[in-house]
């Protein structure tokens, strides 16, 4: 997620209305109170635990604490807390033996050694939005660096900027998969496909209203659309939207991930929704407090709860077994 909602609400002018409540999915028999879902482990991380990345460990950023945490999945403990640049934001990415951490506060990209947890490089760069993404793939690190739509490509061998690719304005979310870089434009309601071999735009694909977060998996590209709370499914073979899934979670924040046979969406008020990619329907939607960012790995679903100051480790089998009344 990205814009911390407590800060957002605190900044509202006197008399200005708070964001409208999210309606959630309309299909009956899908909503379940979140307190029925029991995590396998809860990791305390006071402050505002947010973005998640996974390798052999699980990494979580904490913007107000200027830090990241390394969670040990073998012991289910917080193994280390590491100071990074000021205000980590706009995602986390694992690749090339490192964790890559954008920092909005000092406009840097920190490179953290996965084995030693030491910062091995600090790269000066713009960052397009705190509600953005960073990705690795095709031998590079990819990051949106301004609101005009500049996609930066960094070489991990030198930590140098090696290319800038100009996309639609308001492009913030990105993911790597299916041999391409996929970038959402919140402003234009599109996804741009970039060929990493040529740095050229292959296709621009209309999706749901105001897409922000994006993930690849299950043979598709998935966007969470903040404008209408839907998820768009793109077939990378045709570059066409083949399904629009109503999730009912419009508004700022949220996240999307793919793994363990499902597509997972998180949003405030609806901390976890599970989509079955075989039917393109929401089959479970947990309601209540919690949620912020979600990732899948190491046989678990990992959910950061920004307002509660913790991270949940959830067995996907337990999710499937938790049923509504």
DONUFI-505571 format. One record per residue (C-alpha): residue number from 1; residue in one letter; x negated, y negated, z. Coordinates in nm, 2 decimals. Example, Ala and Ser with C-alpha at 12.3 -4.5 7.8 and 13.67 -1.06 7.14 Angstrom:
BEGIN
R:num:residu:east:north:up
R:1:a:-1.23:0.45:0.78
R:2:s:-1.37:0.11:0.71
This chain:
BEGIN
R:num:residu:east:north:up
R:1:x:0.00:0.00:0.00
R:2:x:-0.16:-0.31:0.02
R:3:x:0.01:-0.62:0.13
R:4:x:0.06:-0.56:0.50
R:5:x:0.42:-0.61:0.57
R:6:x:0.39:-0.75:0.91
R:7:x:0.17:-1.03:0.77
R:8:x:0.42:-1.07:0.48
R:9:x:0.71:-1.12:0.71
R:10:x:0.52:-1.35:0.94
R:11:x:0.45:-1.58:0.65
R:12:x:0.81:-1.63:0.55
R:13:x:0.93:-1.98:0.57
R:14:x:1.20:-2.07:0.82
R:15:x:1.53:-1.98:0.68
R:16:x:1.38:-1.76:0.40
R:17:x:1.53:-1.42:0.38
R:18:x:1.33:-1.11:0.45
R:19:x:1.30:-0.85:0.16
R:20:x:1.62:-0.66:0.10
R:21:x:1.63:-0.31:0.25
R:22:x:1.53:-0.03:0.01
R:23:x:1.84:0.18:-0.08
R:24:x:1.66:0.51:-0.12
R:25:x:1.78:0.79:-0.35
R:26:x:2.15:0.81:-0.41
R:27:x:2.17:1.19:-0.45
R:28:x:2.34:1.35:-0.14
R:29:x:2.16:1.61:0.06
R:30:x:1.82:1.48:0.01
R:31:x:1.75:1.23:0.29
R:32:x:1.59:1.36:0.61
R:33:x:1.49:1.16:0.92
R:34:x:1.11:1.14:0.93
R:35:x:1.10:1.25:1.30
R:36:x:1.20:1.60:1.18
R:37:x:0.87:1.63:0.99
R:38:x:0.59:1.75:1.22
R:39:x:0.24:1.67:1.10
R:40:x:-0.04:1.92:1.15
R:41:x:-0.26:1.65:1.29
R:42:x:-0.24:1.28:1.38
R:43:x:-0.56:1.07:1.35
R:44:x:-0.55:0.74:1.55
R:45:x:-0.70:0.45:1.36
R:46:x:-0.58:0.12:1.52
R:47:x:-0.56:-0.19:1.31
R:48:x:-0.40:-0.13:0.97
R:49:x:-0.50:0.21:0.82
R:50:x:-0.43:0.19:0.45
R:51:x:-0.60:0.33:0.14
R:52:x:-0.71:0.70:0.13
R:53:x:-0.97:0.89:-0.07
R:54:x:-1.06:1.26:-0.04
R:55:x:-1.37:1.47:-0.10
R:56:x:-1.50:1.72:0.16
R:57:x:-1.38:1.46:0.41
R:58:x:-1.09:1.21:0.41
R:59:x:-1.17:0.84:0.40
R:60:x:-0.93:0.57:0.51
R:61:x:-0.97:0.19:0.49
R:62:x:-0.87:-0.06:0.76
R:63:x:-0.86:-0.42:0.63
R:64:x:-0.84:-0.62:0.95
R:65:x:-1.11:-0.41:1.11
R:66:x:-1.35:-0.45:0.80
R:67:x:-1.41:-0.08:0.82
R:68:x:-1.35:0.27:0.68
R:69:x:-1.30:0.59:0.88
R:70:x:-1.42:0.94:0.79
R:71:x:-1.17:1.20:0.90
R:72:x:-1.31:1.55:0.95
R:73:x:-1.06:1.80:0.81
R:74:x:-1.23:2.09:0.99
R:75:x:-1.18:1.95:1.34
R:76:x:-0.89:1.71:1.27
R:77:x:-1.08:1.43:1.43
R:78:x:-1.20:1.08:1.34
R:79:x:-1.57:1.16:1.28
R:80:x:-1.70:0.81:1.21
R:81:x:-1.60:0.45:1.17
R:82:x:-1.82:0.26:0.92
R:83:x:-1.84:-0.12:0.88
R:84:x:-1.81:-0.23:0.52
R:85:x:-1.76:-0.56:0.35
R:86:x:-1.49:-0.81:0.47
R:87:x:-1.14:-0.70:0.41
R:88:x:-1.15:-0.36:0.23
R:89:x:-0.86:-0.36:-0.02
R:90:x:-0.75:-0.24:-0.36
R:91:x:-0.81:0.13:-0.31
R:92:x:-1.09:0.37:-0.25
R:93:x:-1.25:0.61:-0.49
R:94:x:-1.49:0.90:-0.46
R:95:x:-1.75:0.98:-0.73
R:96:x:-2.12:1.02:-0.80
R:97:x:-2.20:1.11:-0.44
R:98:x:-2.04:0.79:-0.31
R:99:x:-1.73:0.63:-0.18
R:100:x:-1.65:0.30:-0.36
R:101:x:-1.48:0.03:-0.14
R:102:x:-1.35:-0.30:-0.29
R:103:x:-1.35:-0.58:-0.04
R:104:x:-1.12:-0.87:-0.10
R:105:x:-1.26:-1.09:0.19
R:106:x:-1.61:-1.13:0.04
R:107:x:-1.54:-1.02:-0.32
R:108:x:-1.77:-0.72:-0.32
R:109:x:-1.77:-0.35:-0.41
R:110:x:-1.95:-0.15:-0.14
R:111:x:-2.10:0.19:-0.22
R:112:x:-2.11:0.43:0.07
R:113:x:-2.32:0.76:0.06
R:114:x:-2.08:1.05:0.13
R:115:x:-2.33:1.25:0.32
R:116:x:-2.50:0.98:0.54
R:117:x:-2.21:0.72:0.55
R:118:x:-2.47:0.45:0.48
R:119:x:-2.40:0.16:0.25
R:120:x:-2.64:0.20:-0.04
R:121:x:-2.53:-0.09:-0.26
R:122:x:-2.32:-0.40:-0.24
R:123:x:-2.20:-0.53:-0.58
R:124:x:-2.06:-0.88:-0.63
R:125:x:-1.74:-0.87:-0.82
R:126:x:-1.40:-1.02:-0.85
R:127:x:-1.10:-0.82:-0.73
R:128:x:-0.76:-0.87:-0.91
R:129:x:-0.53:-0.79:-0.62
R:130:x:-0.52:-0.64:-0.28
R:131:x:-0.24:-0.42:-0.42
R:132:x:-0.46:-0.26:-0.68
R:133:x:-0.67:0.05:-0.75
R:134:x:-1.02:0.17:-0.82
R:135:x:-1.11:0.49:-1.01
R:136:x:-1.40:0.70:-1.12
R:137:x:-1.44:0.90:-1.44
R:138:x:-1.63:0.94:-1.76
R:139:x:-1.95:0.86:-1.58
R:140:x:-1.83:0.52:-1.46
R:141:x:-1.65:0.33:-1.19
R:142:x:-1.34:0.13:-1.30
R:143:x:-1.19:-0.18:-1.13
R:144:x:-0.96:-0.46:-1.23
R:145:x:-1.14:-0.78:-1.14
R:146:x:-0.89:-1.07:-1.21
R:147:x:-0.53:-1.15:-1.27
R:148:x:-0.59:-1.21:-1.64
R:149:x:-0.63:-0.84:-1.70
R:150:x:-1.00:-0.78:-1.70
R:151:x:-1.10:-0.41:-1.65
R:152:x:-1.46:-0.38:-1.54
R:153:x:-1.67:-0.07:-1.60
R:154:x:-1.97:-0.01:-1.37
R:155:x:-2.26:0.23:-1.43
R:156:x:-2.32:0.43:-1.10
R:157:x:-2.68:0.50:-1.22
R:158:x:-2.76:0.12:-1.19
R:159:x:-2.46:-0.02:-1.01
R:160:x:-2.45:-0.27:-1.30
R:161:x:-2.14:-0.40:-1.49
R:162:x:-2.17:-0.25:-1.83
R:163:x:-1.84:-0.35:-2.00
R:164:x:-1.53:-0.57:-1.96
R:165:x:-1.21:-0.47:-2.14
R:166:x:-0.93:-0.72:-2.17
R:167:x:-0.58:-0.59:-2.10
R:168:x:-0.24:-0.74:-2.03
R:169:x:-0.22:-1.00:-1.76
R:170:x:-0.11:-0.89:-1.42
R:171:x:-0.28:-0.55:-1.45
R:172:x:-0.37:-0.41:-1.11
R:173:x:-0.32:-0.03:-1.07
R:174:x:-0.54:0.22:-1.25
R:175:x:-0.61:0.59:-1.26
R:176:x:-0.84:0.82:-1.45
R:177:x:-0.71:1.15:-1.60
R:178:x:-0.63:1.32:-1.93
R:179:x:-0.97:1.18:-2.06
R:180:x:-0.84:0.83:-2.03
R:181:x:-0.81:0.52:-1.81
R:182:x:-0.45:0.43:-1.74
R:183:x:-0.37:0.08:-1.62
R:184:x:-0.04:-0.07:-1.50
R:185:x:0.07:-0.43:-1.58
R:186:x:0.30:-0.55:-1.31
R:187:x:0.37:-0.86:-1.52
R:188:x:0.44:-0.69:-1.85
R:189:x:0.60:-0.37:-1.72
R:190:x:0.36:-0.16:-1.93
R:191:x:0.09:0.10:-1.90
R:192:x:-0.23:0.06:-2.11
R:193:x:-0.43:0.37:-2.21
R:194:x:-0.80:0.30:-2.26
R:195:x:-1.04:0.54:-2.43
R:196:x:-1.36:0.56:-2.22
R:197:x:-1.56:0.67:-2.52
R:198:x:-1.50:0.35:-2.71
R:199:x:-1.37:0.10:-2.44
R:200:x:-1.08:0.04:-2.68
R:201:x:-0.70:0.03:-2.60
R:202:x:-0.53:0.33:-2.75
R:203:x:-0.17:0.26:-2.66
R:204:x:0.04:0.02:-2.46
R:205:x:0.35:0.20:-2.32
R:206:x:0.66:0.03:-2.18
R:207:x:0.76:0.18:-1.84
R:208:x:1.00:0.09:-1.56
R:209:x:1.01:-0.26:-1.42
R:210:x:0.70:-0.40:-1.26
R:211:x:0.48:-0.09:-1.22
R:212:x:0.20:-0.11:-0.97
R:213:x:0.07:0.22:-0.85
R:214:x:-0.02:0.51:-1.08
R:215:x:-0.14:0.87:-1.06
R:216:x:-0.22:1.15:-1.29
R:217:x:-0.15:1.52:-1.25
R:218:x:0.09:1.80:-1.35
R:219:x:0.01:1.73:-1.71
R:220:x:0.15:1.37:-1.69
R:221:x:0.09:1.01:-1.58
R:222:x:0.32:0.88:-1.31
R:223:x:0.39:0.51:-1.22
R:224:x:0.57:0.37:-0.92
R:225:x:0.77:0.07:-1.04
R:226:x:0.81:-0.19:-0.77
R:227:x:1.08:-0.38:-0.97
R:228:x:1.34:-0.11:-0.95
R:229:x:1.19:0.15:-0.72
R:230:x:1.18:0.42:-0.99
R:231:x:0.90:0.65:-1.11
R:232:x:0.81:0.67:-1.48
R:233:x:0.67:0.99:-1.62
R:234:x:0.44:0.96:-1.93
R:235:x:0.35:1.25:-2.15
R:236:x:-0.02:1.19:-2.24
R:237:x:0.02:1.39:-2.56
R:238:x:0.27:1.15:-2.70
R:239:x:0.21:0.84:-2.50
R:240:x:0.58:0.82:-2.43
R:241:x:0.79:0.80:-2.12
R:242:x:0.97:1.13:-2.10
R:243:x:1.15:1.08:-1.77
R:244:x:1.26:0.80:-1.54
R:245:x:1.32:0.92:-1.18
R:246:x:1.53:0.71:-0.94
R:247:x:1.36:0.70:-0.60
R:248:x:1.53:0.38:-0.46
R:249:x:1.22:0.22:-0.32
R:250:x:1.18:-0.12:-0.49
R:251:x:0.97:-0.40:-0.34
R:252:x:0.61:-0.46:-0.24
R:253:x:0.38:-0.18:-0.12
R:254:x:0.41:0.19:-0.18
R:255:x:0.19:0.45:-0.33
R:256:x:0.21:0.76:-0.54
R:257:x:0.00:1.08:-0.56
R:258:x:0.02:1.42:-0.73
R:259:x:-0.08:1.76:-0.59
R:260:x:0.04:2.09:-0.43
R:261:x:0.31:2.13:-0.70
R:262:x:0.48:1.79:-0.63
R:263:x:0.47:1.42:-0.69
R:264:x:0.46:1.22:-0.36
R:265:x:0.58:0.87:-0.31
R:266:x:0.55:0.65:0.00
R:267:x:0.71:0.32:0.09
R:268:x:0.82:0.14:0.40
R:269:x:1.15:0.27:0.53
R:270:x:1.10:0.58:0.32
R:271:x:0.75:0.71:0.43
R:272:x:0.76:1.02:0.21
R:273:x:0.96:1.13:-0.10
R:274:x:0.89:1.45:-0.28
R:275:x:0.96:1.48:-0.65
R:276:x:0.97:1.82:-0.83
R:277:x:0.79:1.78:-1.16
R:278:x:0.97:2.08:-1.31
R:279:x:1.31:1.90:-1.28
R:280:x:1.20:1.53:-1.25
R:281:x:1.42:1.48:-0.94
R:282:x:1.37:1.37:-0.59
R:283:x:1.42:1.69:-0.38
R:284:x:1.34:1.54:-0.04
R:285:x:1.32:1.19:0.09
R:286:x:1.22:1.12:0.45
R:287:x:1.36:0.81:0.61
R:288:x:1.25:0.59:0.90
R:289:x:0.93:0.42:1.02
R:290:x:0.59:0.50:0.87
R:291:x:0.41:0.52:0.54
R:292:x:0.18:0.31:0.34
R:293:x:-0.06:0.52:0.13
R:294:x:-0.06:0.88:0.03
R:295:x:-0.31:1.13:-0.12
R:296:x:-0.32:1.51:-0.16
R:297:x:-0.62:1.73:-0.11
R:298:x:-0.77:2.00:0.10
R:299:x:-0.44:2.18:0.10
R:300:x:-0.26:1.89:0.27
R:301:x:-0.07:1.57:0.22
R:302:x:-0.24:1.27:0.39
R:303:x:-0.02:0.98:0.48
R:304:x:-0.14:0.65:0.63
R:305:x:0.10:0.48:0.87
R:306:x:-0.01:0.12:0.86
R:307:x:0.22:-0.02:1.13
R:308:x:0.17:0.28:1.37
R:309:x:-0.21:0.27:1.33
R:310:x:-0.26:0.63:1.24
R:311:x:-0.29:0.89:0.96
R:312:x:-0.09:1.21:0.93
R:313:x:-0.21:1.54:0.79
R:314:x:0.09:1.73:0.66
R:315:x:0.12:2.08:0.54
R:316:x:0.32:2.07:0.21
R:317:x:0.48:2.40:0.30
R:318:x:0.62:2.24:0.62
R:319:x:0.76:1.95:0.41
R:320:x:0.95:2.20:0.19
R:321:x:1.08:2.38:0.50
R:322:x:1.21:2.07:0.66
R:323:x:1.57:2.05:0.54
R:324:x:1.85:1.80:0.59
R:325:x:2.16:1.88:0.79
